Amino acid sequence: MSDKTKGIIRKVVYAILFLVMIGAFIYLGEKYASNSEPKVWVISDFYNDLDVSNETYEVIRGKKMISLLKDGKSLIFIGSKSSSYSVKYMEELNKVIKDNKIEKVYYYDLDNDKGQRNSNYYEIRELLNGYLTITDDSNNNLLAPSFYIIDGGKVKYYNTDTVAMKNTDTIESYWTENKEIEFRQEISEAINKYYLNK
């Protein structure tokens, strides 16, 4: 075989390999394109065992949380999908939200920003300074579950009753029937007074 023929065969092989690689890139790009789209979280992603409305609860991230704390009127629940206390708190809070026919509650899941200890976490903590739980290290800590009513950049009401439960307290021992009733009544009164202005 002459050098000229070998050169032509080599060029044809390279062209075929080049076309195969382009085809593979197109195929893989289309196959995995959905992985590059940001996930839009809904409340049922966090509390799928509860009867919560994806229309009522808007899942927010750090930047939106910061803007809500600085301005406007809002109900904000800070939770943690990894906390069984957050699940129970959401269950009781959701009853109040339904009873009062509230159309919008913002849900901020603490796990992402707190786990990263990013700037959003520290700014939110600073904006809520004075309305957080003081722990053993004497720091104001942003913990879950907690509930805030914000109006005009000011905290009008907050509830952090179960954020610092001792390891000896179980959900069942804390959330007695009387405690559930008291909690729902307190939250309902706060919503009516500071959010609905009744």
Backbone torsions as a table, in degrees:
resi	resn	phi	psi	omega
1	MET	NA	134.6	-176.7
2	SER	-78.5	161.6	179.0
3	ASP	-61.2	-34.5	179.9
4	LYS	-64.6	-44.2	179.1
5	THR	-64.8	-41.8	178.1
6	LYS	-61.7	-39.9	179.0
7	GLY	-64.0	-40.8	179.0
8	ILE	-65.9	-45.0	179.4
9	ILE	-61.0	-43.4	179.5
10	ARG	-60.4	-44.9	179.1
11	LYS	-63.3	-40.5	178.4
12	VAL	-64.8	-43.8	179.2
13	VAL	-62.1	-45.4	178.6
14	TYR	-61.4	-40.6	179.5
15	ALA	-63.8	-42.9	179.2
16	ILE	-64.3	-45.2	178.2
17	LEU	-61.7	-40.0	178.6
18	PHE	-62.2	-44.9	179.2
19	LEU	-65.1	-38.7	177.4
20	VAL	-63.5	-41.9	179.4
21	MET	-65.1	-42.5	177.6
22	ILE	-61.4	-44.2	177.9
23	GLY	-60.2	-40.9	179.6
24	ALA	-65.0	-42.8	178.1
25	PHE	-61.9	-43.0	179.3
26	ILE	-63.9	-46.8	-179.2
27	TYR	-60.6	-50.1	-178.7
28	LEU	-67.4	-35.4	177.9
29	GLY	-62.2	-43.4	178.4
30	GLU	-70.7	-38.4	-178.1
31	LYS	-63.9	-40.0	-175.4
32	TYR	-105.4	12.2	-179.3
33	ALA	-61.4	-37.3	-178.5
34	SER	-66.1	-23.6	178.4
35	ASN	-70.7	-23.2	-178.3
36	SER	-87.0	-12.2	178.0
37	GLU	-76.4	135.9	180.0
38	PRO	-65.7	140.7	179.4
39	LYS	-73.6	129.7	174.1
40	VAL	-96.8	110.4	-176.6
41	TRP	-81.5	145.4	171.7
42	VAL	-125.4	161.1	-173.1
43	ILE	-60.3	-32.6	-179.8
44	SER	-68.6	-16.2	173.0
45	ASP	-66.8	-26.4	-177.3
46	PHE	-99.1	-35.6	-174.9
47	TYR	-130.0	61.5	-174.5
48	ASN	-72.1	-14.4	178.9
49	ASP	-89.6	-5.1	-179.2
50	LEU	-105.7	157.1	177.3
51	ASP	-86.3	73.9	-178.7
52	VAL	-110.0	145.4	-176.2
53	SER	-94.2	124.1	176.7
54	ASN	-66.4	-20.1	177.7
55	GLU	-80.1	-32.9	-178.0
56	THR	-78.8	-42.3	-175.4
57	TYR	-99.6	122.3	176.0
58	GLU	-103.7	120.0	178.6
59	VAL	-78.8	127.3	-177.6
60	ILE	-122.6	160.4	175.7
61	ARG	-107.7	-175.4	-171.9
62	GLY	-57.3	-46.1	-177.2
63	LYS	-62.3	-43.9	179.4
64	LYS	-66.4	-39.3	177.5
65	MET	-59.3	-44.8	179.9
66	ILE	-61.2	-44.3	-179.2
67	SER	-66.4	-35.6	177.5
68	LEU	-67.2	-36.5	179.6
69	LEU	-71.8	-23.5	-177.9
70	LYS	-88.7	-23.4	-174.4
71	ASP	-159.0	157.5	174.4
72	GLY	89.6	-175.7	-178.7
73	LYS	-123.7	122.9	-175.6
74	SER	-156.3	157.7	171.5
75	LEU	-106.8	126.6	-176.5
76	ILE	-128.1	126.2	174.0
77	PHE	-109.8	122.0	175.6
78	ILE	-99.3	118.3	-177.7
79	GLY	-129.0	-178.0	177.2
80	SER	-147.5	117.1	-176.9
81	LYS	-63.3	-16.5	-179.7
82	SER	-91.1	0.3	-177.2
83	SER	-106.5	121.8	177.6
84	SER	-67.2	-27.4	175.0
85	TYR	-66.8	-35.2	176.8
86	SER	-65.5	-38.1	179.4
87	VAL	-63.2	-46.7	179.6
88	LYS	-66.2	-41.0	178.6
89	TYR	-60.1	-45.8	178.6
90	MET	-61.7	-39.1	179.1
91	GLU	-59.4	-46.6	-178.9
92	GLU	-73.0	-41.9	178.6
93	LEU	-61.5	-41.3	-178.6
94	ASN	-60.3	-34.7	177.0
95	LYS	-62.3	-42.3	179.6
96	VAL	-66.3	-43.2	-179.3
97	ILE	-60.7	-44.2	178.5
98	LYS	-66.0	-46.3	-178.2
99	ASP	-60.6	-34.9	-178.7
100	ASN	-93.2	4.1	178.0
101	LYS	52.5	45.0	178.2
102	ILE	-76.4	132.8	-176.3
103	GLU	-89.9	-25.6	-175.6
104	LYS	-144.1	124.3	171.2
105	VAL	-128.5	134.8	178.4
106	TYR	-93.3	134.1	179.6
107	TYR	-114.6	124.3	177.8
108	TYR	-116.9	115.0	178.9
109	ASP	-87.7	119.8	-171.8
110	LEU	-71.6	-23.4	-170.6
111	ASP	-56.3	-43.4	-174.3
112	ASN	-66.6	-59.3	-176.0
113	ASP	-68.8	-38.7	-179.1
114	LYS	-68.0	-40.5	179.6
115	GLY	-61.7	-35.2	179.3
116	GLN	-86.2	-15.4	-174.9
117	ARG	49.1	46.8	-177.4
118	ASN	-85.0	179.2	-175.9
119	SER	-63.5	-32.0	177.4
120	ASN	-60.2	-46.2	-179.9
121	TYR	-56.9	-47.4	-177.4
122	TYR	-68.7	-35.5	178.6
123	GLU	-70.1	-40.9	177.2
124	ILE	-62.3	-43.8	178.8
125	ARG	-60.8	-39.7	178.5
126	GLU	-67.6	-41.3	179.8
127	LEU	-66.2	-28.9	179.7
128	LEU	-98.0	9.1	-179.6
129	ASN	-53.5	131.0	-177.0
130	GLY	97.6	-13.4	-180.0
131	TYR	-124.6	27.3	-178.8
132	LEU	-117.7	176.7	-178.7
133	THR	-94.8	130.3	175.4
134	ILE	-88.0	124.0	-178.9
135	THR	-103.7	-173.9	-175.1
136	ASP	-56.1	-31.7	-179.6
137	ASP	-86.0	12.0	175.5
138	SER	63.0	19.4	175.7
139	ASN	-96.2	147.2	168.9
140	ASN	-74.3	118.8	-176.3
141	ASN	-113.3	136.6	173.9
142	LEU	-82.2	110.6	-175.3
143	LEU	-129.1	166.1	178.2
144	ALA	-124.5	149.4	1.9
145	PRO	-88.0	145.5	175.0
146	SER	-150.5	155.8	-174.2
147	PHE	-134.0	134.1	-177.0
148	TYR	-131.2	141.7	168.2
149	ILE	-111.2	120.0	-176.4
150	ILE	-113.1	137.1	175.1
151	ASP	-143.9	119.3	178.3
152	GLY	60.7	35.5	179.0
153	GLY	79.2	11.2	179.6
154	LYS	-122.7	142.0	175.3
155	VAL	-78.4	116.0	179.3
156	LYS	-91.3	-28.0	-179.3
157	TYR	-157.6	146.2	172.4
158	TYR	-148.5	152.9	178.0
159	ASN	-137.1	117.7	179.1
160	THR	-127.8	33.8	-172.4
161	ASP	-53.0	-39.6	-171.8
162	THR	-111.4	15.9	-176.4
163	VAL	-73.2	-27.5	-175.7
164	ALA	-120.9	45.2	-179.6
165	MET	-68.2	141.6	177.0
166	LYS	-69.2	152.5	179.9
167	ASN	-61.3	-20.2	-179.5
168	THR	-80.7	-17.9	179.0
169	ASP	-83.7	129.0	175.0
170	THR	-99.3	163.6	178.1
171	ILE	-60.4	-41.9	-178.1
172	GLU	-65.4	-37.8	-178.9
173	SER	-74.5	-28.8	178.9
174	TYR	-82.5	-50.7	-174.4
175	TRP	-86.5	70.6	173.7
176	THR	-73.7	169.9	179.0
177	GLU	-60.2	-41.3	178.2
178	ASN	-64.4	-39.7	179.6
179	LYS	-65.2	-40.0	177.3
180	GLU	-60.5	-45.9	179.9
181	ILE	-63.7	-46.4	179.2
182	GLU	-60.1	-44.6	-179.6
183	PHE	-60.6	-51.3	-178.4
184	ARG	-61.0	-38.5	179.3
185	GLN	-66.7	-45.2	-179.9
186	GLU	-62.3	-46.7	-179.0
187	ILE	-65.6	-41.6	179.5
188	SER	-62.1	-43.7	178.4
189	GLU	-63.3	-41.1	179.7
190	ALA	-65.2	-42.4	178.7
191	ILE	-63.1	-44.7	-179.9
192	ASN	-64.1	-39.2	-176.4
193	LYS	-77.3	-49.5	-170.2
194	TYR	-98.7	-18.9	-177.5
195	TYR	-109.9	-47.3	-179.2
196	LEU	-89.2	-11.3	-179.8
197	ASN	54.7	44.8	178.4
198	LYS	-94.2	NA	NA
